[in-house]
């Protein structure tokens, strides 16, 4: 089965919508707005020259930003359209078409950190999320970190994430309300969760 067909992202969006999304952060950056908040936080969590997996990398914005900061980064996404756009936008970035269920040590690693931003887990095909977390655990270095960010108004919940992370022996280390480290509270509509392997 084509990996992209196992995602709600592709199933629920037209090709035009996916192309527009691929250009979204290019437009935001051109307006002078910040598009590197996630990368700054991840960079601060790591030693220089760390090996990072950008899981569900889209058009490679974070892959590129972390590479510029001196890390070795591999970006993977199930949507070939987004990977194609990312290769045009960020020449030299290591961007690959791959469904997260299909992560194996052949991809690279073990990774010092896996970052999964932009509602990636909420766009996975329902029911595949435990397989994705298990696949991630298989490529994460011992004591490595996995960082997830997503909106809380989706069908995939923090309780789901915590349960699935616990099943692979990941421990919740931090939870923030934004990538800028605002506290996570009962009023938060977004969560950034940091797990330690």
N, C-alpha and C positions, 0 to 999 in steps of 0.2 A: 504494500500500500504506500502511495506517495505520502511522505511525512506531513506535507502541508494539509492534506485532506483530513488529518487527525486533529486539526485545530479549529476551534470555533472562530478564530480570527479570519481564516480564509473562507469558511463556510458562511459566515454572516456578513461579509463585506465584499462589495464589488471590486473588480480590478481597478476601476477609477478611484474608489475610496482608498485602496491600498497604495496606489501611486501618490495620491494627495498626502497620505500619512508619511510616505517616504521623504517628501519635501518639507514636511511641517517644521522640523527643527532648523532647517536651512533658512526658512523664512523668519523664524523667531530670532535666530542669531543675527540675521541681516538687519533686524530692527534694533539691534544693540542689547537685546535681553540675554540674561544668563541661561546657558544651556549645559553648564558643567557641574552643577551642584552634586549630582551623584558621584561623578568622578573625583571631585575634591574630597568627599567623605571617604571613598574607598581608598584613595591614595594615602590619606592620613592614617589608615588602619594597617598599612603594610610597610615592610622594608622596601628600599629601592630594588628594582629589577625583580619584582615578584612575578610569579606566573598566575595569570587570572583567566578565568572563563567567563565571558559575557554571554549568559544563557538567555536566548531570546533577544538577540542583539539588534533586531530591526535593521535599520540602515547603517548601523555601526557607529553611531555618535559617541557612545561611551567607550567602545573598543578603541576608537581613535583618541579620545581625550586621555585615556589611561596610558596609551602608547606614547603620547607626547610627554607624559609625566615620567617616562622611563621604565615602564613595566612591559613585560611580554604578555600579550593579550591575544586570545583566540575568541572570536565572536561567532556564534552559531545561531541560526534561525531556520525554522521550517518553511518560511515563505521565500521562494526563490526571487520573487519580484523585489522584495526588500533588500536581499543580499546583492542583487544586480545594481540597485540604486546606490547601496553603500559602497560598492567597489568603485563606482564613478565618483562619489562624493569624497571618499577617503582612500585614494590610491596608496597601496602599500599596507593597508590594514589587512589582517588575516581574518577574512570573513568566509564562512562556510555554510552551505545549505545542509541542515541536519535537524531532525526532530529531536526534541529533548528526551523522548523515550528511548532514543537510539544511542545515547551517550555511552561510550565505552572507553577504556584506557587507550585505544587506538587514536582517539582524538588528540591526545596529549596529556600532560599532567604527570604525576598528580598535581593538582592546582592548589596554590596557596589560598586562593579565595575564588568563590563563585558568586557573581553578582547577577541578580535576576530582577530587573526593574520594569517599570512601565506596564504594570498589570499583566505581565506574561502569564503567570499562573492562572489568572482569571480567564484567559483566552484559550487555555488548553481544553481539549475535548473532555467533557465531564467524565470522570472515572479513570482518566489516565494520570491524574496528579500523583497518586502514590508511586506509580512506576517512574515518573519523572524524578521525584525526590530520591528514590532508590538508585536510579541511574546517576544522579548527581553525587550521591554518597560514594559511589564506586569510583569516581575520579577525583574526589577531594582528598588532599593530603591529610595525614593524621594531625589533629589539632588545627586543621584549616578552618576557615570561616565560610559560611554561606549567608548571603544578604539578599533579602527579598523586599520589594516595595510594591504596594498596590492599594487601590481605593477599597474602602470597606463597604461599599454599596453593591457588591457583586455577590454571586451565588457561592463563590469560593471564599471561605471565611478564615479568620485568624485561628479559630478553633481547629479547622481542617489542617491548616499549615502546622500548627503546634503538634497535633496528633501524628501527622505523617513524619515530621521531623523527629519526634520522640521514637518512632518506630525504627529509625536508622541510628539511634543513639546520639542525635544532635541535641545539644543543650542551649536553650535560649540565653543569650548573653546580654543583649540589649534590645529595647524596643523604643522607637522614637515616633513622634507624630509627623515628622517631615525629614527630608534629607538634610535640612539645616539644623537638625538635632533639637527641634522643639519637643517638649515633653509629650509623651503619649498619654492621653486622658480619655475619659468617657465621651468627650465631645469631639475627639479626633475623627476625621473622615478618611485619613490615610495612615498607613503604618509602614515603618521601616523596621524590619526584624533581622537581628544579627544572631546567627547560630554558630556554635563552635562544635566541630566534629570531635 
